[in-house]
Amino acid sequence: MLGKRKRVVLTIKDKLDIIKKLEEGISFKKLSVVYGIGESTVRDIKKNKERIINYANSSDPTSGVSKRKSMKSSTYEELDRVMIEWFNQQKTDGIPVSGTICAKQAKFFFDALGMEGDFNASSGWLTRFKQRHGIPKAAGKGTKLKGDETAASEFCGNFQEFIERENLQPEQIYGADQTGLFWKCLPSRTLALETEQNTSGYRSSRERIIIMCCANATGLHKLNLCVVGKAKKPRAFKGADLSNLPVTYFSQKSAWIEHSVFRQWFEKYFVPQVQKHLKSQGLLEKAVLLLDFPPAHPNEELLSSDDGRIIVKYLPPNVTSLIQPMSQGVLATVKRYYRAGLLQKYVGEGIDPKMFWKNLTVLDAIYEVSRAWNMVKSSTITKAWKKLFPSNEENSGMNIDEGAILAANLATVLQNTEDCEHVDIENIDQWFESRSNDSSCQVLTDSEGAEDQAKPAEQKHSNKTRKADLNPEKHISHKAALEWTENLLDYLEQQDDMLLSDKLVLRRLRTIIRRKQKIQNNKNH
């Protein structure tokens, strides 16, 4: 009689290995024998594949998946997702993180997200948070999380050998990386009177999207931004055809791009666009895409074109801040151009900051961040690859600080703008570098819009006069022109043959009309 099988508890790493072997075609029965588990357990692992991979992607690559065995979630899952995103960003940037800082940041996010409950960022909570994500103890004692310079140097050497062996040119070498963008993040000193900043109506924005930038080492081929939001079709997209957006849009609830979303982007957008570009350059349709570790993506073997000529390579753990091209100033430059565009849009419309914030939609943000990505110079991208291609640096042009120029220009403009007289270059610089978690990056809450809802009589009068305003035989009001412009923009979003430049022109006209409306309203008062 056979003895009872000893109970085996697999680690997350074991489960990932089983998933990989299942994809390679190894049978359930063989895996059950190798790992000493039942076939039903192997089938359960396959069934929970997405959940296991997503959990592993959010854990520390050096210890999180190798020791942890359970995937017990936090009571406050949204807070947990935001916190691990914040922690990983600090780690990438080499910023010291202590237990006290983690606790304060958790409390800040809990309040900023408007969450309900009796949350206490205690030492017990901190311990459980670190255990859930496999964060080593040293990371909670203020230890500066530096990149692994040895691993980075070794990878650079191996990568250059790979490039020479495969006979790849910089035109055929791509890099991609993602970052969170708080698209309603506005500078407190710039867009609000200092006396109002301390009121309860101001807080850091929690409106967030994920953007992923991808370009080749020459900077001459920049793919459309990949943007990921939580809503499948946000309210601001009403009437818009997603295929006509200037970006590739996906939706998900996770803090970082998920396995399935990335694979879809790679197969449907990256591979076809790269093949088309290389063909236009008279080059062999062969390329490599450099990605971060831990990857929120499938294994290297699963990411390749049908002919196997376009593949991916992953960076080793803890080298992002040292050699990941998009993290060498490219993503930061996109955010600077985006925030500079927001300020210019605010100045151009000349409306009250509360109204500006209220009017700003995620669709506006998508167009603005697309414009920001288009403004990034090829020389900026080329310089970002200098550690992987030292010989390329001499062709990248002068090392001009684009952020300093933007800050100086914006400070000059804003100092001559109503309610913005106190702005200076230092304030703009702080705002450019802010991560929407401090006082330099604030917006108004929805409660500030209550004032507008307290005027039902005025709204009724507005509804009665709307039809009269739309009568083309009479003088066309700014209000009517603005409404027509909005409708025309909605129409263009539904058309698949309209150029991005046409849409941007119309958006510029909308800004002019809003400014004229503001001037007229000031005269009437």
C-alpha positions, 0 to 999 in steps of 0.5 A: 500500500502506497504511503500518503504523499507528503504535503508540498507548498510551492513558492511563487518562483516554483509556480512561475517555473511550472507555468513556463514549462507548461508553455513549453509543452511539458505534461501535467503528469510529468510536472506533478512527479517532478515537484511532488504535487498532484496533477490537480495542483498543476492545473490550478496553477495554470488556471491562475496563471495571470494572477501569479504573473501579475503578483510576481511582477509587483514583487522585488525580483531578488527575493519576493518570488523566491521565498514567498508562498502565498498571495494574500492580498491587502485589505486596502488593495488600491493603496497597496498597488499605489504604495508598491508603485511608489516604492519601486520608483524610489528604488529605481531612482536610488532614493533612501526609503525608511520605514517611517517614510513608508508609513507617512507615504501610505497615510498620505495616499490613503487620504489622497485616494479618499479611502474609507476605514480605520487605517493605521500605518503601524509597524505591523502594517509595514511588516506585512507590506514588506512580506507581501512584496518580498522587500528586504529588511535593509530597504526599510532602514533608510538604506540607499537603493543603488543600482547594481553597477557590476551587473550593469557593466557586465550586461553592457559588454554582453549586449554589445557582443550580441549586437555585433554577432547579430550585425544589428545597427542602432536603427534596429535596436529599440527600448521601451519603458513605462511611467505613471503620469498624474495628468491633473498635476498642477503647480500650487504656487502657479495656478492658485493664490497662496492664500487658497492653498491651505484650504481643504479644497486643494489636494494632490491629484489622484488622476493617473494614467500609465504611459510607455515610450518606445523608440530606437537608438537613433531617436528617428523612429518613435512609436506612438505612445502606449497609454493605459487607463483604468476606464475601458472608455472614459466619459471624455471619450464619448463619441471618439473612435479609439483607433483615431487617437494619437496614442495606443490606448488600453485599459486595466486596473493594475498599477503597471502594464499587465502581461496580457496588455503588453503582449497585445501591444507587442504583437499588434503594434510594435512588430508591424510598425518596426517592420514597416519602418525598417522596410522603408529604410532598406534594412533587414526586418530584424530588431531587438527590444530592450525591456526592464526586469522584472518584466510585466511581460511574458518570457523572452521566448514568447515575445517575438515576431512570427519569423523570429527576427524581432525579439526582446531582451531583458535587463538584469535586476536593479540596473534600470537607473543606470542603463535603461535608455528611457530612464536616462532622461527621456521619460523625465523630458516627456513629463516636463514637456507635458507639464509645460504644455499644461501651463501654456494651455492655462495661460492661453485660455486665460480662465480661472484655475478652478474652471481650467481644472474642471474643463481638463479631461483625460482626452485633453491629457492624451493629446497633450502628452502625445504632443510632448512625446513628439517634441522630444528630440532625437538627440535626447534619445540618442544620448540616453543610449550612450552607456550601451553605445559609447561611440554614438555619443559624439553624434548626439549634438550639444548637451542642452538642458531642455528642462532649464530652458523650459523652466526659464521661459515659463517663469517669464510668461507666468510672472506676467499672468494674473494670479501667477506673479509669485512664480519663479524658476525654482518653483517650476523646476520643483514642479517638473521633478515632482511626483504628485506626492508633495505640496508642489503638485496640487489641484482642486477637488470636486468640492470646489465645483459645488459653487457652480451647482448652486445656481439652478436659476442661472442654468435654466436661463442658460438652457432657454437661451441656448437655441437662440445662441445657435441660430446662425442668423443672429450674432454668434456668441462665444458660448455657441462657438465653443459648443460648435467647436466641441461638437466638431471635435467629437465628429473628428474623433469619429473619423478614421481619415483625419490627420492629427494636425487637423485635430490639434488646430481645432483644439487650438481654436477652442483655446482661443474661443475660451480666452475670448469668452473669459475676456468678455465675461470680465468686461461684463462684470 
